[in-house]
Amino acid sequence: MLVVAALVLTTGAHWAALQTVAWTTMLANNLRTQSVSEAVSKTFDGEHPCCLCKAIAAAKKSEKKSATAAPTLKMEFPPVAGAVNLFPPAQFEILPGQNCFADSPSSPPPLPPPRGFPA
């Protein structure tokens, strides 16, 4: 559940869910006083935002500003004080390869195939 919540928050799906709720509420309120075509056009034209739509737009804008304002940190490693010495092993031998495949069966399957156990 925590991973799903983290993915939802990082992808911005919570804003889409809130915007869907806002549009649904606006459409329901507009349908009370207008025809379907007028209510749909007034809901989605962008000229008549509700208070929830305004809050979502402001939150998105502030989130983008804070995300871009964060400076990127660069990791710097100090130089190694001295040369790195590698020592080979005293003895080295190549081991023979192992057969990792199963042996094939020595006899063919019975013909005709068995029908099952007698009851």
C-alpha positions as CSV (number, residue, x, y, z in Angstrom):
1,M,0.0,0.0,0.0
2,L,2.9,2.4,0.8
3,V,4.5,1.7,-2.6
4,V,1.2,2.4,-4.4
5,A,0.7,5.6,-2.4
6,A,4.3,6.7,-3.3
7,L,3.7,6.0,-7.0
8,V,0.4,7.9,-7.0
9,L,2.0,10.9,-5.3
10,T,5.2,11.0,-7.5
11,T,3.2,10.6,-10.8
12,G,0.7,13.3,-9.8
13,A,-2.3,11.0,-10.0
14,H,-3.8,12.6,-6.9
15,W,-4.2,15.8,-8.8
16,A,-6.0,14.0,-11.6
17,A,-8.3,12.3,-9.1
18,L,-9.1,15.6,-7.4
19,Q,-9.7,17.3,-10.7
20,T,-12.1,14.5,-11.7
21,V,-14.0,15.1,-8.4
22,A,-14.1,18.8,-9.1
23,W,-15.4,18.4,-12.7
24,T,-18.0,15.9,-11.5
25,T,-19.3,18.2,-8.8
26,M,-19.4,21.2,-11.3
27,L,-21.3,19.1,-13.9
28,A,-23.8,18.0,-11.3
29,N,-24.4,21.5,-10.1
30,N,-24.7,22.9,-13.7
31,L,-27.1,20.2,-14.7
32,R,-29.6,21.4,-12.0
33,T,-30.1,24.7,-13.9
34,Q,-29.0,24.1,-17.5
35,S,-29.3,21.7,-20.3
36,V,-26.8,18.9,-20.7
37,S,-24.9,20.5,-23.6
38,E,-24.7,23.9,-21.8
39,A,-23.6,22.2,-18.5
40,V,-20.9,20.2,-20.2
41,S,-19.5,23.2,-22.1
42,K,-19.6,25.4,-19.0
43,T,-17.9,22.7,-16.9
44,F,-15.0,22.1,-19.3
45,D,-14.5,25.5,-21.0
46,G,-12.0,26.7,-18.4
47,E,-13.6,30.1,-18.0
48,H,-15.9,29.1,-15.1
49,P,-13.6,27.3,-12.6
50,C,-15.0,26.3,-9.2
51,C,-13.1,26.9,-5.9
52,L,-11.7,23.4,-6.0
53,C,-10.4,23.9,-9.5
54,K,-8.7,27.1,-8.4
55,A,-7.1,25.4,-5.4
56,I,-5.9,22.5,-7.5
57,A,-4.3,24.9,-10.1
58,A,-2.6,26.9,-7.3
59,A,-1.3,23.7,-5.6
60,K,0.1,22.4,-8.9
61,K,1.8,25.7,-9.6
62,S,3.4,25.8,-6.2
63,E,4.5,22.2,-6.4
64,K,6.2,22.8,-9.7
65,K,8.0,25.8,-8.3
66,S,9.3,24.0,-5.3
67,A,10.4,21.0,-7.4
68,T,12.4,23.1,-9.8
69,A,13.8,25.4,-7.0
70,A,15.6,22.5,-5.2
71,P,19.3,22.6,-6.1
72,T,20.8,19.4,-7.3
73,L,23.6,18.1,-5.1
74,K,26.7,16.7,-6.8
75,M,28.5,14.0,-5.0
76,E,32.3,14.5,-5.0
77,F,34.7,11.9,-3.9
78,P,38.2,12.8,-2.7
79,P,41.1,11.3,-4.6
80,V,42.6,8.1,-3.4
81,A,45.9,8.7,-1.5
82,G,48.2,6.2,-3.2
83,A,48.2,3.6,-5.9
84,V,45.9,0.6,-5.8
85,N,47.9,-2.7,-5.8
86,L,46.3,-5.9,-7.2
87,F,47.9,-9.2,-6.3
88,P,47.1,-12.3,-8.4
89,P,46.5,-15.6,-6.7
90,A,49.6,-17.8,-6.1
91,Q,48.0,-20.8,-7.9
92,F,45.5,-20.6,-10.7
93,E,44.0,-23.6,-12.5
94,I,41.1,-23.9,-14.9
95,L,38.5,-26.3,-13.6
96,P,36.9,-28.8,-16.1
97,G,33.4,-27.9,-17.3
98,Q,30.4,-29.7,-15.7
99,N,27.6,-31.3,-17.6
100,C,24.5,-29.5,-16.4
101,F,22.1,-31.2,-18.8
102,A,20.0,-34.2,-17.8
103,D,20.7,-37.5,-19.4
104,S,18.2,-38.6,-21.9
105,P,16.0,-41.7,-21.0
106,S,17.5,-44.9,-22.3
107,S,14.2,-46.5,-23.3
108,P,11.4,-45.0,-25.4
109,P,8.0,-44.4,-23.8
110,P,5.6,-47.4,-23.8
111,L,3.3,-47.8,-26.8
112,P,0.3,-47.4,-26.7
113,P,0.2,-44.9,-23.8
114,P,-1.1,-46.3,-20.6
115,R,-4.9,-45.8,-20.0
116,G,-4.8,-45.4,-16.3
117,F,-5.1,-47.6,-13.3
118,P,-7.9,-50.2,-13.1
119,A,-10.5,-49.4,-10.4
